[in-house]
């Protein structure tokens, strides 16, 4: 997603993160996997050089 609207980007990222967590929880082979968000994108969005 290429957007300058940080609110829209954050909502999109959170929705994708939630779907990923749901997929991992449903897969028995992924029991020991830890899903972590890319916090830098939550904080700075698509900014370059931060």
Beta strands, then each sheet from edge to edge (+ up, - down):
end
